[in-house]
Amino acid sequence: MKLNTLGRTDLSVSEICLGSMTWGTQNTEAEGHQQMDIATDYGVNFIDTAELYPTTPLSAETQGRTESIIGSWMKARGNRDQVVIATKVTGKGPKWIHRGIPINAEKINAAIDQSLARLQTDYIDLYQLHWANRNSYHFRQSWQYDPTHQDTEKVQANMLAVLETLQKLINAGKIRHVGLSNETCWGTSQWLSLAEQHSLPRMVSIQNEYSLMHRLFDLDFAELSHHENVGLLAFSPLAAGLLSGKYRDGVVPANSRLSMQSDLSGRLSEHSAPVLERYLALAEQHHLHPAQMSLKFCMSRPFMTSTIIGATTVEQLKTNLESVDCTLNDDVIQGIYDIHRSHPIPM
């Protein structure tokens, strides 16, 4: 398993990160522990979670269980110093999490202590802001995205206050590094600029959606990533399981996300279905597992720090982990280019 440097830090993280958002609902605590055991045996040292998780389904009753499962695993294995743990503070939204308020000093100070308690650790390696307080084009909102109502001064003032709060937590030893999630290119540039101006913590990564069928990061973000060394932690690299092929021909496996979300948060539609079939056919043509082809493509991108995988079964997990050994020849790369050129934003 290849290791990549996390931004401008001294941390090395595996090119595959183990995602955890099914643990506590679709997966039991024992299954979560088993997944972490298997992944670390394959060389994974990076685990991503959030105070919001699990999300399949999302509920007040289960919120926080995923962090608790990771915490009990680290305590049982005694391996806290061998894994890099990333978690997130929730943005404005669910009322059962800190009353649904936006990210501010109050919310961060409450959230960090709760996450530390659930994770049974004294520190978090990478603390991420789950989404921006202002509106966003992520999760299929790009078709109606309108940032013109944003108040620039208020946005920047909030960012500065958040950075000052994060600096205090770093000084207290509760977190080591900070990152973003579901952010925009402009937003990321503001976080970086304010950090430099005021000698505050620098964002080292951004966790945004990226897959063969969702490649918004290829443009301005790729340029920012190159110049600023803020790498991508790609979530949904299989488009919520679509690119694994498991939903082909209308199949809906029991306990799958599609059995809970009819359109996979907008990923499955009349626009995406024909494109998906072309990618699945390309993998079939070259005798590749579609999940491994998709994950290997993500890992090959120059801005990719780590690709976040998720699984509900051991078989799925091992298939995903073994994608590091997959080879994409020139014909496969050309095939991917041709499909993308015809359908650049299918969802």
VOGU-3710 file (C-alpha; in Angstrom, 3 decimals, decimal comma):
1> mklntlgrtd> 0,000/0,000/0,000  1,491/3,290/-1,111  1,773/6,113/1,437  1,236/9,773/0,573  2,113/12,860/2,579  -0,886/14,675/4,006  -0,518/18,245/2,764  2,417/20,092/4,304  2,515/17,866/7,377  4,774/15,092/8,579
11> lsvseiclgs> 1,945/12,553/8,400  1,976/9,768/5,826  -1,402/8,274/4,973  -2,280/5,216/2,906  -3,535/5,783/-0,632  -6,727/4,068/0,469  -8,603/5,446/3,462  -11,190/3,289/5,198  -14,572/5,006/5,360  -16,925/4,174/8,175
21> mtwgtqntea> -20,348/5,710/7,667  -22,179/2,352/7,631  -20,893/1,254/11,035  -23,639/1,402/13,621  -26,548/0,805/11,228  -25,746/-1,337/8,188  -22,790/-2,838/10,043  -22,507/-3,957/13,657  -19,687/-3,028/16,002  -18,103/-6,448/15,473
31> eghqqmdiat> -18,253/-6,010/11,702  -16,708/-2,543/11,983  -13,860/-4,021/14,029  -13,408/-6,786/11,458  -13,237/-4,274/8,623  -10,560/-2,265/10,433  -8,562/-5,416/11,167  -8,661/-6,476/7,511  -7,870/-3,004/6,170  -4,878/-2,515/8,438
41> dygvnfidta> -3,596/-5,966/7,449  -3,639/-4,702/3,851  -1,589/-1,661/4,861  -4,312/0,945/5,433  -3,379/3,355/8,226  -6,050/6,011/7,611  -9,642/5,884/8,916  -12,263/8,547/8,243  -15,362/9,216/10,321  -17,567/12,088/11,511
51> elypttplsa> -19,674/13,012/14,503  -22,667/12,759/12,124  -22,127/9,055/11,315  -23,666/6,594/10,659  -25,689/8,005/7,777  -27,394/4,916/6,386  -29,911/5,887/7,576  -29,255/9,159/9,411  -30,939/9,486/12,812  -30,618/11,103/16,222
61> etqgrtesii> -30,704/7,665/17,858  -27,606/6,364/16,079  -25,574/9,595/15,766  -22,042/9,145/17,119  -22,049/5,338/17,040  -19,405/5,152/14,329  -16,853/7,115/16,334  -17,636/4,888/19,335  -16,992/1,750/17,262  -13,606/3,097/16,167
71> gswmkargnr> -12,825/4,046/19,765  -13,611/0,592/21,120  -11,503/-0,981/18,365  -8,455/1,183/19,124  -8,811/0,492/22,836  -9,083/-3,259/22,281  -6,137/-3,364/19,863  -3,966/-0,811/21,697  -2,958/0,660/18,354  -3,866/4,356/18,555
81> dqvviatkvt> -0,361/5,423/17,537  -0,484/3,220/14,425  -3,524/4,786/12,757  -4,369/8,240/11,451  -7,861/9,222/12,559  -9,882/11,830/10,691  -13,251/13,058/11,921  -15,504/16,035/11,258  -17,570/18,681/12,994  -21,042/18,895/11,476
91> gkgpkwihrg> -22,110/22,035/9,667  -25,481/23,754/9,938  -28,205/21,146/9,697  -29,454/18,305/11,920  -31,157/19,811/14,961  -30,123/16,916/17,189  -26,438/17,790/16,755  -25,599/20,951/18,709  -29,048/22,369/17,910  -28,169/22,501/14,217
101> ipinaekina> -26,172/25,709/14,551  -23,509/26,701/11,989  -19,854/25,933/12,585  -18,529/28,405/15,149  -16,411/28,400/18,306  -19,256/27,134/20,481  -20,029/24,231/18,204  -16,409/23,205/17,687  -15,585/23,267/21,400  -18,574/21,057/22,198
111> aidqslarlq> -18,058/18,728/19,258  -14,358/18,079/19,775  -14,753/16,894/23,358  -17,626/14,600/22,433  -15,682/13,122/19,518  -12,606/12,583/21,691  -14,730/10,800/24,298  -16,377/8,521/21,758  -13,061/7,772/20,048  -11,421/7,135/23,449
121> tdyidlyqlh> -8,374/9,173/22,477  -6,624/12,352/23,572  -6,161/13,742/20,076  -7,496/13,655/16,527  -5,017/13,642/13,657  -7,203/15,432/11,111  -10,207/17,515/12,169  -12,398/18,500/9,227  -15,224/21,003/8,730  -17,960/18,792/7,286
131> wanrnsyhfr> -19,472/21,464/5,025  -19,461/25,217/4,636  -21,895/27,430/6,564  -22,870/29,208/3,346  -24,603/27,369/0,506  -22,784/24,833/-1,630  -22,878/23,250/-5,095  -22,116/19,786/-3,706  -24,583/16,902/-3,626  -26,289/17,739/-6,924
141> qswqydpthq> -26,896/21,388/-6,043  -24,717/22,714/-8,873  -27,688/23,097/-11,216  -29,204/25,840/-9,021  -26,041/27,129/-7,330  -26,172/30,873/-6,604  -23,507/32,411/-4,338  -24,570/36,014/-4,964  -26,383/36,327/-1,622  -23,213/35,598/0,357
151> dtekvqanml> -21,817/38,428/2,488  -18,054/38,290/1,906  -17,088/40,101/5,110  -19,319/37,915/7,282  -18,027/34,746/5,631  -14,408/35,779/6,195  -15,073/36,874/9,783  -16,564/33,484/10,586  -13,626/31,716/8,938  -11,167/33,728/10,990
161> avletlqkli> -13,008/32,965/14,235  -13,089/29,258/13,360  -9,354/29,231/12,600  -8,627/30,942/15,925  -10,684/28,280/17,707  -8,884/25,487/15,878  -5,529/27,031/16,832  -6,504/26,848/20,508  -7,393/23,177/20,114  -4,049/22,507/18,456
171> nagkirhvgl> -2,305/24,335/21,294  -4,249/22,169/23,747  -3,132/19,005/21,943  -6,665/17,947/21,024  -6,107/18,046/17,264  -2,999/17,887/15,085  -4,143/19,142/11,692  -7,246/20,622/10,066  -9,016/20,046/6,775  -12,128/20,837/4,781
181> snetcwgtsq> -14,993/18,856/3,313  -17,633/19,780/0,743  -15,929/23,141/0,136  -15,526/25,292/-2,952  -12,325/26,449/-4,585  -12,908/30,067/-3,513  -13,718/28,963/0,021  -10,556/26,895/0,246  -8,469/29,792/-1,007  -9,952/32,029/1,698
191> wlslaeqhsl> -9,131/29,549/4,453  -5,550/29,373/3,185  -5,187/33,132/2,822  -6,554/33,915/6,272  -4,345/31,265/7,847  -1,275/32,784/6,233  -2,222/36,359/7,118  -2,859/35,584/10,778  -0,411/32,708/11,404  -3,243/30,273/12,036
201> prmvsiqney> -3,693/26,571/11,127  -3,415/25,753/7,448  -5,963/23,459/5,817  -4,036/20,373/4,715  -6,703/18,500/2,741  -10,165/18,684/1,285  -12,676/15,849/1,325  -14,959/16,240/-1,678  -16,834/13,821/-3,887  -14,835/12,394/-6,786
211> slmhrlfdld> -15,390/9,448/-9,104  -15,419/8,555/-12,787  -18,890/10,097/-12,881  -18,204/13,157/-10,759  -15,013/14,980/-11,730  -15,557/18,609/-10,738  -12,187/18,538/-8,935  -10,339/18,175/-12,250  -10,469/21,905/-13,020  -9,820/24,857/-10,679
221> faelshhenv> -9,452/22,600/-7,658  -6,716/20,599/-9,380  -4,786/23,810/-9,946  -5,233/24,959/-6,353  -4,230/21,524/-5,081  -1,040/21,604/-7,141  0,092/25,067/-6,087  -1,056/24,949/-2,453  -0,425/21,273/-1,670  -3,960/20,680/-0,435
231> gllafsplaa> -4,708/17,145/-1,578  -8,057/15,512/-2,193  -9,564/12,867/0,054  -12,134/11,500/-2,363  -15,442/10,275/-0,995  -17,960/8,217/-2,999  -15,297/7,057/-5,498  -17,743/4,338/-6,562  -20,654/6,789/-6,862  -22,380/5,278/-3,817
241> gllsgkyrdg> -21,818/1,770/-5,159  -23,043/2,349/-8,714  -19,579/1,845/-10,198  -19,193/-1,484/-8,414  -21,818/-2,926/-10,761  -23,881/-4,340/-7,905  -27,000/-2,431/-8,987  -26,766/-3,493/-12,641  -29,983/-4,617/-14,349  -32,121/-3,127/-11,609
251> vvpansrlsm> -30,785/-5,338/-8,818  -31,230/-3,839/-5,335  -29,395/-6,000/-2,765  -30,874/-6,203/0,699  -29,293/-3,813/3,226  -27,696/-1,805/0,405  -27,816/1,978/0,307  -30,103/1,890/-2,726  -32,616/-0,047/-0,636  -32,704/2,999/1,676
261> qsdlsgrlse> -32,169/5,860/-0,790  -34,137/5,470/-4,017  -31,812/7,680/-6,096  -28,614/7,512/-4,024  -28,772/11,228/-3,204  -29,343/12,157/-6,820  -26,595/9,969/-8,278  -28,948/7,526/-9,992  -31,080/9,149/-12,681  -31,972/8,993/-16,350
271> hsapvleryl> -28,875/11,110/-16,988  -26,400/8,904/-15,138  -27,722/5,425/-15,925  -26,570/5,259/-19,585  -23,131/6,641/-18,682  -22,788/4,150/-15,843  -23,475/1,322/-18,266  -20,663/2,535/-20,528  -18,150/2,471/-17,652  -19,299/-0,991/-16,561
281> alaeqhhlhp> -18,993/-2,229/-20,144  -15,483/-0,750/-20,423  -14,369/-2,699/-17,351  -15,980/-5,853/-18,704  -14,267/-5,395/-22,076  -10,849/-5,293/-20,385  -11,578/-8,051/-17,852  -11,399/-5,665/-14,895  -13,606/-5,525/-11,837  -15,508/-2,241/-12,296
291> aqmslkfcms> -14,913/-1,215/-8,684  -11,180/-1,791/-9,012  -11,000/0,088/-12,305  -12,867/3,008/-10,775  -10,794/3,135/-7,592  -7,487/2,758/-9,425  -8,400/5,683/-11,681  -9,055/7,833/-8,606  -5,761/6,807/-7,025  -3,908/7,716/-10,230
301> rpfmtstiig> -4,976/11,353/-10,178  -2,095/13,738/-9,384  -4,067/15,638/-6,733  -5,234/12,538/-4,847  -3,937/12,115/-1,307  -6,236/9,230/-0,395  -9,323/7,552/-1,810  -11,991/6,723/0,755  -13,602/3,316/0,347  -16,628/1,915/2,134
311> attveqlktn> -18,074/-1,578/2,332  -20,784/-3,500/4,102  -19,345/-6,974/3,437  -15,888/-8,481/3,735  -16,009/-9,478/0,069  -16,651/-5,875/-1,002  -13,917/-4,620/1,298  -11,273/-6,998/-0,047  -12,232/-6,246/-3,644  -11,794/-2,544/-2,961
321> lesvdctlnd> -8,514/-2,963/-1,106  -7,064/-5,096/-3,901  -7,651/-2,257/-6,370  -4,134/-1,028/-5,514  -2,827/-3,908/-7,632  -5,092/-3,140/-10,593  -3,417/-1,917/-13,804  -5,108/0,454/-16,237  -3,500/0,150/-19,656  -3,562/2,820/-22,350
331> dviqgiydih> -6,721/1,411/-23,920  -8,585/1,626/-20,607  -7,406/5,191/-20,028  -8,473/6,144/-23,554  -11,849/4,515/-22,975  -12,313/6,500/-19,774  -11,349/9,686/-21,605  -13,822/9,009/-24,411  -16,722/8,416/-22,011  -15,871/11,460/-19,938
341> rshpipm> -15,533/13,637/-23,035  -19,045/12,625/-24,107  -20,600/12,864/-20,632  -18,525/15,170/-18,375  -21,203/15,766/-15,699  -23,712/12,909/-15,785  -25,008/13,445/-12,249
//
